Amino acid sequence: MQHLVDQLRHAGLSDREARVYLVSLSLGSASVQEISHAAQIMRTTAYNVIDGLIERGLMKSIDAGGKRLLSAASPEKIVAMLKRQAEDLIGKIDVVESALPEFMAIENKKKDKPRVYFFEGKEGITQLSRRYEETAKDFFEIVPFDLLREFFDEHEFDSHKDKMVRNRISGKIMIVADKPPVESMKRVYQRYGWEVRYIEPSKIAMNGHISVKGDEIYGFAYEGIPIGVVIENPPLASAMRKVFELAWESAPTDIAFP
């Protein structure tokens, strides 16, 4: 009988359901006690299994003079049940398949779509700074020096740079300020090893801080409600890096380190 149990398990019945069904089929009308004994399962377990088979239409309960007897439905019921399930599955496949072009379109767009993350307020900028520190890639950036120093105190400013150095991050910085911060530029180069060049505000007015690092573009705006944004997209980052390289090559070198 085991091979029939295996066949019913392939049809979706559990081992106990298969055994109870086959026993009931062979006994005809029988009590729960007779079925549980023949199926070699506890009577309390048999009640649960039988109830489940009745719900699926594979067994039925008969009242025989006040005594509850149970019998198995025809094996053809199992075939009919499987056919219904197959029809339902085919219907579901047809529904999903009809929408497949739309699903594929969404997937294709997502592959090319940049990931954009927004940060707001001092806490958000601090969180974005931590992300920037942890991304161990070389960077290019243009910094509005005066705005940056107003936003971060001396300790925050130095801590941020120290963490980047610990992650072995190297970079090039173009500083925009009303007056050349020569001592700060010198310290940045000597202490952190980053190349620094000064640009006059008349040549490039900067109200925000822009950086490209790895596959990401970072933007910071410090006036009003501080806002930060990250755009994660290799082609955009590569294009921005080329723009930075052009700006770097054209930047004056009379106030620069090295």
N, C-alpha and C positions, 0 to 999 in steps of 0.2 A: 504493500500500500504506500510505501514511502515515495515511490516515483510519482504517484498521483498527488501526494502532499506537495512535492516539489513543483508539479505543474500548476497547482492552485496558488502556490506562493508566487510563481511567475505572473499569475493573473491578478496579483495584488492582495491576496489574503495572507494573514500571518500564519505561522506554523500551527498555533492553537486553533485558529479559525478553520484552517484546512482540515485538521484532524476531526474537529467537532462536526464539520459539514459532512465529511465522508462517513463518519460513524452514523450520523443521523440518516444519511442516504441509504446505508446498509440495513439499519434497524427498522426503517419505516417510521411509524409513530412510536415515540418513546418518551419516558420521563427524563427530567434533568439528571436524576441520580443514575439512571441507566446510561445516559449519554456520557456523563463525566467519568463513570467507571470504565466504559469501553474506550474512551479517548485518553484515559490515564491522566486526568487533570482533576484538581480539587473542585468540589461542587460549587463553592463560592466563585471560583474563577469561571466555571462553566456558565453560570448565570450571566456574567458580563459579556462573555464571548457570544453566547446565544442572542442576547439583546442586540449586540452589534450586527450579527448576521440577519436578524429580523429587520432591522432598520435598512439594510441594503437589499432586502427582498429575497435573500437566499435561504431563509427559514421561515416557518410560520407556526403559530401557536394554535392548538386545538383544545376546546373544552369538551372532554369526554366524561360526562356524568359527574361534573364537579372536579374532575382530575385534569390537571394541565398536562397535555402531551405536546410534543414538538416533532416536526418533520421537516426534512430538507426539501427545498424547491427543486424542480427539475434542473439537471445540469445545463439544459438549454438556456436557463435564466442567466447563468454565468456568461455564456457566449453573448447573449443580448446585452448584458450589463457592459461587457468589454466593447461591444460595437457602439453603444451609446457614448462611452468614454472616448472612443476613437473619434467619433463624429464631433464631440465637444472639442477635442484637442485640435482637430482639423479646422474647426470654426475659429478657434483662438489663433492658430497659425495664419489663417487667411486674413484675420483682422490686423495682426501685427505686420504681416508681409505687405499688405496694401499700404501701410504707413511707413514702410522701410525707406523709401526715398527721402522722406522728411527726416527720419532719424539719422540717415547718413549725412544729410545736409547739415544738421545740427552738429554732428560729430566733426565734419570737415571744417566748419566755421570755428569750432572750439580749438582745433589744432592750430589754426593760424591766428586766433584772437589773443592779443596780449593780456596777461593777467595784471590787473590794476588794484593796488591796495591804497586806501586812504587813512590818514592819521590826523587827529585834530587836537588842539590844545597842547599845553606844555607836556602833559603826560604822554600824549600821542607822539609828540616830537621826540621825547626821551625814548619811547619804545622803538621808534623808527631808527634812532641813533644806535640802539643796541643791535638791531638787525644789520645796520651798516657796518658796525664793528666786527660782527661775527662772520661776515662774508669775506673770506680770505682771498680777495682778488685785488689786483692793482687798480688804481683809480685816477681819473682826471676830474678836476672840479674847478668851478668859478665861484668865488666866495665874496659876498658883500661884507667885508671885514667889520665895519662899524656896527651893522645890524646884528651880526653874529655875536659880537662881544657884549652887546646890550642884552641879548637873549640868554646867553650862558655866562655864569660867573666863572672866575678864574679856575676854581677847583673842577667844575664840570667840564670845562674846556680841556684842561690838561688830562683829566681822567679819560676822556673820550679818545684823545690822541694816544695815550699810553696803551690802551687796550688794542688799538689798531696796530701799534708797533709789536705788541706781544704776539699778535696773529701774523706777524711778518708781512704786513701790508705795506707796499710801497706806492708812491703816487706823485702826481704833479698838480700843483695848485696855482691858479691865477687869482691874485688878490686884488679886489677893487676897493679903494678907500679914498677918502678926501685927502689924506696925507699918507705917504708911504710908511707903513709900520715896519721900518727897517729892523729894529731889534727883534720884534716878533718873528719876522721872516727869517732872520739869521738863526734864531733859536729853533724854529721849526726844522730848518735844514740841518743844523748841527746836532740836535737832539734826536730827531726822528728820521733823518735822511731823505726827506721829501724835497723835491725840487720846487722852487717858488719863484714866481715872477709877478711884478706889480703892473697894474693897468690903471690909468687915470679914469675917473668916472665920466669925464667928457667923451671918452672913446667908447665906453660901454656902461650905460646906466643899469645897475643891478638892484632890484628890490627883492630878489630871491636867490637862493643858493642851489646850484645845479651840479649834479655829479653823475658820472657814468662809471659803473663798477661791475665787472663780469658781464652777465647778460641783463643787467638791471640799470634803469635810469632812475635817479633819485631827485626829487624836487622839494625844496623847503621854502616856505614863505613865512616870515616872522612878524610882519606888520599886522595889526588888528588881531583877529583870532588866528593863532599859528596853525598852519596846515602843512602836512607832509604827504607826499605821494610817491609810490614806487610803481614803475612800469617794467614788468618782466617780459622781455621779448628779445631774443638774440639779434634779429635783423635791425630793429630800432636801436638797440644798444651799440651795434657795430657802426651804424650810420652816425650816431651821436659821437662815438669815439673819434671818427674821422673828422667831424666838425671841430672837436676839441683839439685834435692834433694840428689842424690848420690854424686855429686861434693861437695855439701855443707857439707855433713856428713864427707867427706874425707879431707876437707880443714883444715889446721892447725888452732888451736885456741889460739896460744900464742900471736898473734896480732889480737884481735877481740873484738867487743863490742856487746852485753855484754859478 
